[in-house]
Amino acid sequence: MEKNLRPSSVEEKKQEEQQEKEQEEQEKDLISCLPDDILHIILSKLPLRDAAVTTAISKRWDPLFPTLPSLKIDATSFNPRNSEMNRVLYVENANEWVDALFSVLDFRQAPIEKFEIAVEILEYFELDFYEVFDVHCVAGVKELVINNFDFQVLYDIPCPVFSCETIVKLEMSYCRLVVPSELSSLRAVKLLVLSKVSVSNAHLRRLISWCKAIEKLVITDCFKVTNIVIHVLSLLELEISVCRPVGISLKSSPRLASVAVSFGVNNVYWRRYQLSKERKASAGTSEATKLVTFLNGLCGVKDLRLNFSNEYRMILSKEGIPLPTRLSPKCFLVELKKLCLSWPNNYRFFNTIVSCLLNSSPYLMELIICVDTSYNSKYCPIAQELDFWDKQVPAECVKNHLTTATFYGDDYILEDSFDFPKFLLHNAGTLKKINILYSGDLKEG
C-alpha cells in the first residue's frame, strides 16, 4: 500500500509526524531537564513545606529535596498553613514543630552544607533543639546560622558546634557562649558573627584566637564583654558595634585592611554612669586611654570607619583626660588611605580626634566626615581659636597626599563648621575635590 501512496500523501504524513514531534517537545517538562545544582537553587528559594512536596512531582524530583544543600528553618516552616502564628516567627505547637523538624532531618540523604535555624528557642523543647546539632552539625555543615528570636531567654551554644571541623561561616545571636578550655575544631571558620551574645572576656578571646582562619569578624553589642582582644593573623575585615564603652585591643593582625567601629552607649548604661556606679566600677582605665590603645593597633589598616555616639562623647569629655595630638610614630597608620568619621556636634572634642588621626596618617588620600548637629543641638559647639588647625595639623597627608574630602551635615550647620574645610582648601596641596553635602540622612561614605 505504501508504494501506491501519492507523493503528496507521503509529504503530508511527514508533516504530521513533524508536528507531533514539535508538540511533544513543547509539552516536555524543560525545568526537570535542568541539572541538580540549578534545581537545588530553585528549591532553596521556596518555603520549606513547598520544597518538600516537590518530591511527589516525579521520579526526577523525588531525590532533590532530601539532598538539598541548604536548609533554612523558622517557625513558619512547620506551623499549620492556616495558622495566625504563621505570620510571625513564633512556634505554635512546640511538640508538633519538633516532630516535623526531625522528620525532615531523618529524611535527609546528604549532608547539610548550609544550615540556618531562626526560631524562638523555647525552654520546653531545649533538649530536642540540642539533639539537632548532635546529629547533623558535625556531619559536613559549612555555614551555620543560629538566630534565637526569644530575646528574653538566652540559650547555650550546643557543644557539637565547637567540635565541627567543616564550618566556614558561623553566625550566632542571643545566646550564652561558654567556650571549652580545649577546642577540638573550628579551625576552618573564615566568617564569625556574634550578635547580642553573652560572653566573658576570656571566653571571647579564646574563641577568636582558636579560629585561626578568620578573615572577617563581626561583633555586635555583646553582653558582659568589657575588653575585646583580637589576635588573628589571617584577619582581613573587622566590624564592631558596642552599646557601652569597651576596650578594643588589636594584636598581631598584619593582614587587617578594613575596620569599622561604632562606639555607642545605651540608655541603661548611661543611667548607671550618671549615678557614678559604673564610673567607680571601671576606675583605673579611662575611655580616652582605651581609645588610644585601639588606634595604636591600626597601623596596617587601609580603610577606617569610626562612629561616635553623643553619650560616648559625653563620657570622654567628663573624664577630662586629653587625647594626644598624634600617636606614637611606631603606631602611625602608614597604610591608611580612606578615613570616615561620624559623630554628633561637639567641635572641641572631635576636632582633637581629627587632628590626632590626620597627624598619624601620613598617606591618607580620602577623608569623609559626617556631623549630626540636630542630635544634640541644645549643646552649643565650643568654638576653636582661629589658628587651631594651623597649630594642630602640620600633617604630611594634608600637604602631599589628600585628594578628596567630603563633609555630610544636616540643615543646621553653624559657621564654625566650615573652619576645617577652609583649612584644607588653603593647605591641602594635592586636594582635587571637596564636597559639602546637606542631608537629613547622614551617610558614611
C-alpha positions in Angstrom: 0.0 0.0 0.0 2.8 2.4 0.8 4.2 2.0 -2.7 0.8 3.2 -4.1 0.7 6.3 -1.9 0.8 9.5 -3.9 3.8 11.8 -3.2 1.6 14.4 -1.7 0.2 11.8 0.8 3.8 10.9 1.9 4.6 14.5 2.3 1.5 15.1 4.4 2.4 12.2 6.7 5.9 13.5 7.2 4.4 16.9 8.1 2.0 15.4 10.6 4.9 13.4 12.2 6.9 16.6 12.5 4.1 18.5 14.0 3.5 15.7 16.6 7.2 15.8 17.5 7.2 19.5 17.9 4.1 19.3 20.1 5.8 16.7 22.3 8.9 18.9 22.6 6.7 21.9 23.7 4.8 19.8 26.2 8.1 18.4 27.7 9.0 19.5 31.2 12.1 21.6 30.5 12.6 22.5 34.1 13.1 18.9 35.0 15.9 18.7 32.5 18.0 21.2 34.4 21.0 19.9 36.4 20.6 19.2 40.1 22.6 22.2 41.3 20.2 24.6 39.4 17.1 22.8 40.7 18.6 22.9 44.3 18.9 26.7 43.9 15.2 26.9 42.8 14.1 24.8 45.8 16.1 26.8 48.2 14.0 29.9 47.3 10.8 28.2 48.3 9.3 27.9 51.7 10.4 24.6 53.3 6.9 23.0 53.2 6.6 23.8 49.5 10.0 22.5 48.7 9.2 19.2 50.4 6.1 18.5 48.4 8.1 18.6 45.1 9.2 15.0 45.9 5.7 13.9 44.6 6.1 15.5 41.2 8.0 12.7 39.5 11.0 10.3 39.9 13.2 13.1 38.7 12.2 15.4 41.6 12.0 12.7 44.3 15.7 12.8 45.4 16.1 16.6 45.1 14.7 17.8 48.4 16.4 15.1 50.5 19.8 16.2 49.0 19.1 20.0 49.2 22.5 21.5 50.3 20.9 24.4 52.2 18.2 24.2 54.8 16.6 27.2 56.5 14.3 26.5 59.4 12.0 29.1 61.1 8.7 28.9 63.0 6.6 29.2 59.8 8.3 26.1 58.4 6.1 23.7 60.5 3.3 25.8 61.8 -0.1 24.9 60.3 -0.6 26.6 57.0 -3.8 28.5 58.0 -2.5 29.4 61.5 -2.4 33.0 62.6 1.0 32.2 64.1 2.3 31.5 60.5 2.6 35.3 60.0 5.1 35.7 62.8 8.3 33.9 63.8 6.9 32.0 66.8 6.3 28.3 67.2 2.6 27.5 67.8 2.9 23.9 69.0 6.4 23.0 70.1 5.9 19.2 70.2 4.5 19.0 66.7 7.0 21.5 65.4 9.9 19.5 66.7 8.5 16.2 65.3 8.2 17.8 61.9 11.8 19.1 62.1 13.2 15.7 62.9 11.0 14.1 60.2 12.7 16.4 57.7 16.2 15.8 59.1 15.7 12.0 59.2 14.6 12.2 55.5 18.0 13.6 54.5 20.1 11.7 52.0 23.1 14.0 52.0 25.0 16.3 54.5 23.6 19.8 55.0 26.1 22.3 53.8 24.3 25.5 54.9 22.0 25.2 57.9 20.1 28.2 59.2 17.8 27.9 62.1 15.9 31.1 63.1 13.3 30.4 65.7 12.4 31.2 69.3 14.3 28.6 71.3 11.6 27.6 73.8 12.8 26.1 77.1 10.4 23.2 76.9 12.0 21.8 73.8 15.5 22.9 74.5 16.9 19.3 74.7 15.4 18.5 71.3 17.0 21.6 69.9 20.4 20.4 71.1 19.8 17.0 69.7 19.6 18.6 66.2 23.2 19.6 66.4 24.3 16.2 67.9 23.0 14.5 64.8 23.6 17.0 62.0 26.0 19.8 62.9 29.1 17.6 62.8 28.1 16.0 59.5 29.6 18.4 57.0 28.0 21.7 57.7 29.9 24.6 56.1 27.6 27.5 57.0 25.8 27.5 60.3 23.5 30.3 61.4 21.6 30.2 64.7 19.2 33.0 65.4 17.2 33.0 68.6 14.1 35.1 68.5 13.3 34.7 72.2 15.2 37.9 73.3 14.3 37.3 76.9 15.8 33.8 77.2 19.4 33.2 76.1 20.4 29.6 75.2 23.8 27.9 75.5 25.6 27.1 72.2 25.4 23.3 71.8 28.8 21.6 72.4 28.9 19.9 69.0 29.3 23.3 67.3 32.7 23.6 68.9 33.8 20.2 67.5 32.7 20.7 63.9 35.6 20.6 61.5 33.9 21.8 58.4 32.2 25.1 59.4 33.5 28.1 57.3 30.7 30.6 58.3 29.4 30.7 61.8 26.7 33.2 63.0 25.1 33.3 66.5 22.7 35.7 68.1 21.1 35.9 71.6 22.9 33.1 73.2 25.3 32.3 76.0 28.8 31.5 74.8 30.8 29.2 77.0 33.9 28.1 75.1 35.6 24.8 76.2 39.1 25.2 77.6 40.4 22.9 74.9 38.7 23.3 71.5 39.0 20.4 69.1 38.0 22.2 65.9 36.6 25.4 64.3 39.9 25.8 62.5 38.2 26.3 59.2 36.0 29.3 60.2 36.5 32.3 57.9 33.5 34.4 58.9 32.5 34.7 62.6 29.4 36.8 63.5 28.4 37.3 67.2 25.3 39.4 67.9 23.8 40.0 71.3 25.9 37.2 72.7 26.6 36.9 76.4 30.2 36.0 76.8 33.1 36.9 79.1 36.4 38.5 78.0 38.3 35.3 78.5 35.9 33.1 76.5 35.6 35.6 73.7 39.4 35.8 73.4 39.7 32.0 73.4 37.2 31.6 70.6 38.7 34.3 68.4 42.2 33.0 69.0 41.3 29.4 68.2 39.6 30.3 64.9 42.9 30.6 63.1 41.4 31.1 59.6 39.1 34.0 60.4 39.1 36.6 57.6 36.0 38.6 58.8 34.9 39.2 62.3 31.6 40.9 63.3 30.8 41.7 66.9 27.6 43.5 67.7 26.5 44.6 71.3 27.8 41.5 73.1 26.9 41.3 76.8 29.4 41.1 79.7 32.4 41.9 77.4 34.5 44.8 78.7 37.7 44.2 76.7 37.9 42.7 73.2 41.3 41.3 72.4 41.9 40.2 68.8 44.9 38.2 67.9 44.3 36.6 64.4 47.0 36.6 61.7 44.5 35.9 58.9 42.0 38.7 59.8 41.1 41.0 56.8 38.0 42.8 57.9 36.7 43.8 61.4 33.3 45.3 62.3 32.4 46.1 66.0 29.4 47.8 67.4 29.2 48.3 71.1 26.4 49.6 73.4 28.7 50.7 76.1 32.4 51.7 76.4 34.5 48.7 75.7 38.3 48.3 75.3 39.5 47.0 71.9 43.0 45.7 71.5 44.3 44.6 68.1 47.4 42.4 68.4 49.3 40.6 65.6 46.7 41.1 62.7 49.1 42.1 59.9 46.6 41.5 57.1 43.8 43.6 58.6 42.7 46.1 55.9 39.2 47.3 56.8 37.9 48.3 60.2 34.5 49.8 61.2 33.7 50.5 64.8 30.7 52.2 66.3 31.1 53.5 69.8 27.6 53.6 71.3 26.1 53.8 74.8 22.7 52.5 75.5 20.2 54.2 77.9 20.7 51.6 80.7 24.5 52.1 80.8 24.1 55.9 80.6 21.8 56.0 83.6 24.2 53.9 85.6 27.1 56.1 84.5 25.3 59.2 85.6 24.7 57.7 89.0 28.5 57.2 89.2 28.2 53.4 89.9 29.8 52.4 86.6 32.5 55.0 86.8 33.6 53.7 90.2 33.4 50.1 88.9 35.6 50.8 85.9 38.1 53.1 87.7 41.7 52.6 86.6 41.5 52.8 82.8 40.0 55.8 81.2 37.9 55.7 78.0 40.5 58.0 76.3 43.2 55.5 77.1 41.1 52.7 75.7 40.5 54.7 72.5 44.2 55.4 72.0 45.1 51.7 72.7 42.6 50.8 69.9 44.1 53.3 67.5 47.6 52.1 68.2 46.7 48.7 66.6 45.6 50.0 63.3 49.0 50.6 61.6 48.2 48.3 58.7 44.6 49.3 58.1 43.7 50.8 54.7 40.0 51.7 55.3 38.9 53.0 58.7 35.3 54.0 59.7 34.5 55.3 63.2 31.1 56.3 64.6 30.8 58.1 68.0 27.5 58.5 69.8 26.7 61.6 71.8 26.7 59.7 75.1 30.1 58.2 74.4 31.4 61.7 73.7 30.0 63.0 77.0 31.7 60.2 78.9 35.0 61.0 77.3 34.6 64.7 78.0 33.6 64.2 81.6 36.8 62.3 82.3 38.8 65.3 81.4 41.7 63.3 80.1 43.0 64.9 76.8 43.7 62.9 73.7 47.2 63.1 72.2 47.6 65.3 69.1 49.3 62.3 67.4 50.0 58.6 68.0 53.5 57.3 68.7 55.5 57.2 65.4 55.8 53.4 65.6 52.0 53.2 65.6 51.4 55.6 62.7 48.6 54.5 60.3 51.0 54.3 57.4 48.7 52.2 55.2 45.5 54.2 55.8 44.1 55.6 52.5 40.4 56.2 53.5 39.1 57.6 56.7 35.4 58.1 57.6 34.3 59.7 60.9 30.7 60.2 62.2 29.7 62.0 65.3 27.2 64.4 66.9 28.0 68.1 67.2 30.9 68.9 69.6 33.8 70.6 67.9 36.4 70.8 70.6 36.5 67.1 71.4 36.1 65.7 67.9 38.5 68.2 66.3 41.1 66.7 68.6 40.4 63.2 67.2 40.6 64.5 63.7 43.9 66.2 64.3 45.3 63.1 66.0 44.3 60.8 63.1 45.5 63.2 60.4 48.8 63.7 62.1 49.2 59.9 62.4 48.1 59.0 58.8 50.9 60.3 56.5 49.5 58.8 53.3 45.7 59.4 53.7 44.0 60.1 50.4 40.3 60.3 51.2 38.5 61.9 54.2 34.8 61.7 55.0 33.3 63.5 57.9 29.6 63.2 59.0 28.3 65.6 61.6 24.8 65.4 63.1 24.1 68.8 64.6 20.5 68.1 65.2 21.2 65.2 67.5 22.3 67.4 70.3 21.5 70.9 69.0 20.8 72.1 72.6 24.6 71.7 73.3 26.3 74.7 71.7 29.5 73.8 70.0 32.6 75.4 71.6 34.5 77.5 69.1 38.1 76.8 68.5 40.8 79.5 68.4 41.2 80.9 64.9 44.5 79.2 64.2 43.6 75.9 65.8 44.1 73.8 62.6 47.3 75.5 61.7 48.7 74.6 65.1 47.3 71.1 65.3 47.6 69.7 61.8 51.0 70.1 60.2 50.3 66.7 58.6 52.1 65.2 55.6 48.8 63.7 54.3 47.2 67.1 54.1 50.1 68.7 52.3 51.1 65.9 49.9 48.5 63.1 49.6 44.9 64.1 50.5 42.9 64.2 47.2 39.3 64.1 48.3 37.4 65.5 51.3 33.6 65.1 51.8 31.5 66.6 54.6 28.0 65.5 55.4 25.7 67.5 57.6 22.0 68.4 58.1 20.3 71.7 57.6 21.5 73.1 60.9 25.2 74.0 60.1 27.0 76.7 62.1 29.7 78.9 60.6 32.3 77.2 62.7 31.7 74.0 60.8 33.5 75.4 57.8 36.7 76.1 59.6 38.2 72.8 58.8 37.1 72.8 55.1 38.7 76.3 54.7 41.9 75.0 56.3 42.0 72.1 53.8 41.4 74.5 50.8 44.4 76.6 51.9 46.8 73.8 52.9 46.0 70.6 51.1 48.3 70.9 48.1 47.1 67.7 46.3 43.3 68.2 47.0 41.3 67.7 43.9 37.8 67.6 45.2 36.0 68.9 48.3 32.2 68.2 48.8 29.9 69.7 51.4 26.6 67.9 51.3 23.4 68.7 53.3 21.1 65.8 54.1 18.8 64.8 56.8 20.0 61.2 56.5 23.7 61.2 57.2 25.8 58.8 55.2 29.1 57.1 56.0 30.5 57.1 52.5 
